[in-house]
């Protein structure tokens, strides 16, 4: 793909880090730089998400590879007896494996399509369930902000709709979690050491390049170098504290 390969991102991040750090600062090995680049990548994604994925063309272009769409119909929708006029949407374990942030939710109910799905908390539901002016209606339903599938391989979302209607479809646009950035290195041991489930040994020769648009590759590099500098300073402070503690004894 176009843009910086994982090895190139490593080299550039290392150059920036070494230009900031002192000559006595600790270095980082390829596995540690892979972690730093992966953490930096997720922070950059969060920054763009917080800024607004649709705010401008650069934001849309940067996160396009992460956009995913899920649509669930009757086979994955069941009634939910815990709440009045409620249904359960079974999103399945595939979403749990790569879900990062929700972008948009919509639903179809009898007689209406693409209605708004409003995420709410249980406190909000308790405070407003008897308020006829805030209850779900034909163009808006509630989705409780809790996951009833916690601790199981399933992600269950409770949807509360207006009385007398049936939930027929649930649609979710979301950002998937980006794959890690792994620097190729022949010294990775043949074991299960991994970054976010990706075994390092598998990528010892090929590496794993950043899947995001090349327009933000150097942004990720700069963020990784800053993270490395922060960790280096934290480590130095810890070492100083250990020395001071010994002197006080």
C-alpha positions in Angstrom: 0.0 0.0 0.0 1.0 3.6 -0.4 2.4 5.5 2.5 5.0 4.5 5.1 5.6 0.8 5.8 6.0 -0.3 9.4 9.8 -0.3 9.1 9.8 3.2 7.7 7.5 4.4 10.5 9.9 2.8 13.0 12.9 4.6 11.6 11.2 8.0 11.5 9.8 7.6 15.0 13.2 6.6 16.3 14.9 9.6 14.7 12.4 12.0 16.3 12.8 10.3 19.7 16.6 10.3 19.6 16.5 14.0 18.6 14.5 14.8 21.7 16.0 12.3 24.2 19.4 12.6 25.7 22.3 10.2 24.7 21.8 8.3 27.9 18.1 7.7 27.5 17.0 4.1 27.1 16.2 2.8 23.7 13.3 0.6 22.6 13.4 -2.7 20.8 11.2 -3.5 17.7 8.5 -5.1 19.8 8.3 -2.0 22.1 8.3 0.3 19.1 5.4 -1.8 17.6 3.5 -1.2 20.8 4.2 2.5 20.7 3.2 2.9 17.1 0.0 0.8 17.8 -0.9 3.0 20.8 -0.2 6.2 18.8 -2.4 4.9 16.0 -5.3 4.4 18.4 -4.8 7.9 20.0 -4.8 9.5 16.5 -8.0 7.7 15.6 -9.6 8.9 18.9 -8.5 12.5 18.1 -10.1 12.4 14.7 -13.2 10.7 16.1 -13.5 13.4 18.7 -13.0 16.1 16.1 -15.7 14.6 13.9 -15.3 11.9 11.4 -17.4 13.8 8.9 -16.1 17.2 9.7 -13.9 17.5 6.7 -12.4 15.5 3.8 -9.1 14.8 5.6 -11.0 13.2 8.5 -13.2 11.2 6.3 -10.3 10.0 4.2 -8.1 9.1 7.2 -10.7 6.8 8.8 -12.3 5.4 5.7 -10.6 2.0 6.0 -12.1 1.6 9.5 -15.7 2.2 8.6 -18.0 -0.8 9.0 -21.7 -1.4 8.8 -23.9 -4.0 10.5 -27.6 -4.7 9.8 -29.7 -7.0 11.9 -33.1 -8.3 11.1 -35.7 -10.6 12.6 -33.4 -13.6 13.1 -31.2 -11.5 15.5 -34.1 -9.6 17.2 -36.1 -10.9 20.1 -38.4 -9.4 22.7 -36.9 -8.2 26.0 -39.1 -8.7 29.1 -36.9 -6.4 31.3 -38.4 -3.2 29.8 -41.8 -2.3 28.3 -41.9 -2.2 24.5 -38.3 -3.5 24.4 -36.4 -5.8 22.1 -32.9 -7.3 22.1 -30.6 -7.1 19.2 -27.9 -9.8 19.0 -24.9 -8.2 17.4 -22.8 -11.4 17.8 -19.2 -11.9 18.9 -17.7 -10.6 15.6 -18.5 -7.0 16.7 -16.9 -7.5 20.1 -13.7 -8.5 18.3 -13.2 -5.3 16.3 -15.6 -2.6 17.6 -14.1 0.7 18.6 -16.6 3.6 18.4 -20.3 3.9 17.3 -20.9 6.5 14.5 -24.6 6.1 13.8 -27.5 3.9 14.7 -30.9 3.6 13.0 -33.8 1.3 13.1 -36.9 0.2 11.2 -40.2 -0.3 13.0 -43.6 -1.2 11.6 -44.6 1.6 9.2 -41.3 3.7 9.7 -37.8 3.3 8.4 -34.4 4.7 9.3 -35.7 6.3 12.6 -33.3 7.8 15.1 -31.8 5.5 17.8 -31.0 7.5 20.9 -28.4 5.9 23.3 -29.6 6.4 26.9 -28.4 5.3 30.4 -30.5 3.3 32.8 -30.7 6.4 35.0 -32.2 8.3 32.1 -34.7 5.5 31.5 -35.7 5.6 35.2 -36.1 9.3 35.1 -38.2 9.5 31.9 -40.0 6.3 31.4 -43.3 7.8 32.6 -42.8 11.1 30.8 -45.0 11.0 27.7 -43.1 13.9 26.2 -39.8 12.1 26.3 -40.8 8.5 25.5 -39.9 6.9 22.2 -42.2 7.7 19.3 -42.5 6.8 15.6 -39.3 8.7 14.6 -37.2 7.9 17.6 -36.4 4.9 19.8 -34.1 4.3 22.8 -31.0 2.1 23.0 -29.8 1.4 26.5 -26.2 2.2 26.9 -25.4 -1.1 28.6 -24.4 -4.4 27.1 -26.4 -7.3 28.4 -24.0 -9.7 26.8 -21.1 -8.7 29.1 -19.1 -11.8 30.0 -20.5 -13.8 27.1 -19.5 -14.2 23.5 -22.5 -12.1 22.4 -23.2 -8.4 22.4 -26.9 -7.8 23.2 -28.3 -4.3 22.7 -31.7 -3.5 24.3 -33.9 -1.3 22.0 -37.0 0.4 23.5 -39.6 1.6 20.9 -43.0 3.2 21.0 -46.0 1.2 22.1 -47.9 -0.8 19.5 -44.9 -1.1 17.0 -42.5 -3.9 16.2 -38.8 -3.6 15.8 -37.9 -5.1 12.4 -34.4 -3.9 11.7 -31.4 -2.4 13.5 -28.5 -0.7 11.6 -25.1 0.3 13.0 -22.3 2.3 11.5 -19.1 2.0 13.5 -15.4 2.3 13.5 -13.5 -0.9 13.8 -10.4 -1.2 15.9 -7.4 -0.8 13.6 -4.9 -3.7 13.3 -1.7 -3.1 15.2 1.4 -1.8 13.5 4.1 -4.5 13.8 7.7 -3.9 12.8 9.3 -7.0 11.1 12.1 -8.5 13.1 13.7 -11.9 12.8 14.4 -12.2 16.5 10.7 -12.5 17.5 10.5 -15.8 19.5 8.4 -18.6 18.2 5.7 -18.3 20.9 2.4 -16.6 21.6 3.7 -13.1 22.3 1.3 -10.8 20.6 0.0 -7.3 20.3 -3.8 -7.1 20.5 -4.1 -10.8 19.5 -1.7 -10.6 16.6 1.2 -13.0 17.2 4.5 -11.3 16.6 6.3 -14.4 15.3 3.8 -14.5 12.4 5.0 -11.1 11.2 8.7 -11.6 11.8 9.5 -11.2 8.1 6.6 -9.3 6.6 5.6 -7.0 9.5 2.2 -5.5 9.6 1.8 -2.0 8.0 -0.6 0.7 9.1 -3.9 0.2 7.3 -5.0 3.8 7.7 -4.7 6.4 4.9 -1.2 7.6 4.3 -2.2 11.1 5.1 -1.9 10.4 8.8 1.1 8.1 8.9 3.5 10.8 9.9 1.0 12.0 12.5 1.1 8.5 14.0 4.9 8.5 13.9 5.1 11.9 15.7 2.7 10.7 18.3 4.7 7.4 18.9 7.9 9.4 19.3 6.2 11.6 21.9 4.8 8.5 23.7 8.4 7.1 23.8 9.7 10.4 25.2 7.0 10.4 27.9 7.7 6.8 28.9 11.5 7.6 29.0 10.9 10.6 31.3 8.6 8.5 33.5 11.2 5.8 33.8 13.9 8.4 34.6 11.7 9.8 37.4 11.1 6.4 38.8 14.8 5.7 38.9 15.5 9.0 40.6 12.8 8.3 43.2 14.4 4.9 43.9 17.8 6.6 44.4 16.3 9.2 46.7 14.5 6.5 48.7 17.7 4.6 49.2 19.5 7.8 50.4 16.8 8.4 52.9 17.2 5.0 54.5 
